[in-house]
């Protein structure tokens, strides 16, 4: 089977309209993705993959995907890709280590996001070819087969391939029982949908009550407000609501807002609300800073751990976080890394250090991906049973997928239902058509003079932030350039 074409789309969803996804740093995200379709010589078989962004900049990732597509088109799927995925000169490295393009990474940022979209589509295609869900394809692999698909480059000082194989073999015991449990029950989840930073107090209270009534017992809130007293008040509000039910838990997420010492000082005050963790308390690249915060929390409130991972751009960063004992919770992101070969390496390293993997989700399609990751982690890498081993979930944008996430409530906990459909995830054709930027139907309002734009509607309220289009920015830059040119001419004439 030959890869005959790589189609790619810039898809954006206007979530900033309602402050969905808002936090201390990303105040007005429009959940977006670069969506990839691998066309093949088999007219009945395609692969689908994507990577996640927050809107502006999505076109940059799209351009990188288009550049990398030249290294994919024409490949024989079985001979050129599957038989040598991560071996020397293998397909995975042909993309992630391409000798010229790696300069704009390497293995991070735009190049990693673009590689992730393509490689996610490759794994999706493989699972569709086998007619099984992605999680099942990986769980069914023998340790000797799976180990050959994991990227060990630059992590062998922490875990060798031989150590990894031994760990996978040890996990074979009881695997069938764990698979059965995931099929009957699923992976336990928490929700972030009630705690976005842009939500007013009355909306938070209403959403907490709604989700409690729906069976949720784990809630995450955003912190990092400009006025720290607001963080304290918001934590009090959520605690007041969720403590009306037994066995409820709170988590906090600063989204990299604080400096290291600032994070420690703030957590001294927020620890009274007994959160399970503080997520991304400081800059995502600051390994030593996270370790310092973790040590400080041991003295402040040892029940509060450090969590991070959604912005960790490579397996090497995770290796260092684990080596420094900087995290209690590993929040690997299914789209930030360069596909499953790198993600599986992170699961393996976390299992070695017995660090709980609580994957980051939300966005557009991340929940659809992590429901697979959670099953793989529990069945193949780490079988620890723990009340605080939970997976992120949100209620946004699932309607755009062919096989959207489904939840079940058992007792006082909410769970992801393990997917049954073949592949990883696939979006609806109509959603692709409607939300493709900038020409999709949902974005046509910007071009329709009869409909008021965001800025026109908010003209009377100058304090309200708007989403500027590239045309708006172009007018501003153009006006400035014209004025400057006129001024230069006048000065020259004088």
HELIX and SHEET records of a PDB file:
HELIX    1   1 UNK A   15  UNK A   18  5                                   4    
HELIX    2   2 UNK A   58  UNK A   68  1                                  11    
HELIX    3   3 UNK A   69  UNK A   71  5                                   3    
HELIX    4   4 UNK A   77  UNK A   81  3                                   5    
HELIX    5   5 UNK A   82  UNK A   84  5                                   3    
HELIX    6   6 UNK A   91  UNK A   96  1                                   6    
HELIX    7   7 UNK A  101  UNK A  104  5                                   4    
HELIX    8   8 UNK A  109  UNK A  130  1                                  22    
HELIX    9   9 UNK A  134  UNK A  139  1                                   6    
HELIX   10  10 UNK A  143  UNK A  146  1                                   4    
HELIX   11  11 UNK A  147  UNK A  149  5                                   3    
HELIX   12  12 UNK A  161  UNK A  170  1                                  10    
HELIX   13  13 UNK A  175  UNK A  184  1                                  10    
HELIX   14  14 UNK A  201  UNK A  213  1                                  13    
HELIX   15  15 UNK A  228  UNK A  242  1                                  15    
HELIX   16  16 UNK A  260  UNK A  270  1                                  11    
HELIX   17  17 UNK A  271  UNK A  273  5                                   3    
HELIX   18  18 UNK A  287  UNK A  300  1                                  14    
HELIX   19  19 UNK A  315  UNK A  323  1                                   9    
HELIX   20  20 UNK A  340  UNK A  352  1                                  13    
HELIX   21  21 UNK A  366  UNK A  376  1                                  11    
HELIX   22  22 UNK A  377  UNK A  381  3                                   5    
HELIX   23  23 UNK A  398  UNK A  400  5                                   3    
HELIX   24  24 UNK A  429  UNK A  435  1                                   7    
HELIX   25  25 UNK A  441  UNK A  446  5                                   6    
HELIX   26  26 UNK A  454  UNK A  457  1                                   4    
HELIX   27  27 UNK A  470  UNK A  493  1                                  24    
SHEET    1   A 3 UNK A   3  UNK A  12  0                                        
SHEET    2   A 3 UNK A  32  UNK A  40 -1                                        
SHEET    3   A 3 UNK A  47  UNK A  53 -1                                        
SHEET    1   B 4 UNK A 391  UNK A 393  0                                        
SHEET    2   B 4 UNK A 187  UNK A 191  1                                        
SHEET    3   B 4 UNK A 413  UNK A 416 -1                                        
SHEET    4   B 4 UNK A 407  UNK A 410 -1                                        
SHEET    1   C 6 UNK A 218  UNK A 222  0                                        
SHEET    2   C 6 UNK A 249  UNK A 253  1                                        
SHEET    3   C 6 UNK A 277  UNK A 279  1                                        
SHEET    4   C 6 UNK A 305  UNK A 308  1                                        
SHEET    5   C 6 UNK A 329  UNK A 330  1                                        
SHEET    6   C 6 UNK A 356  UNK A 357  1                                        
END                                                                             
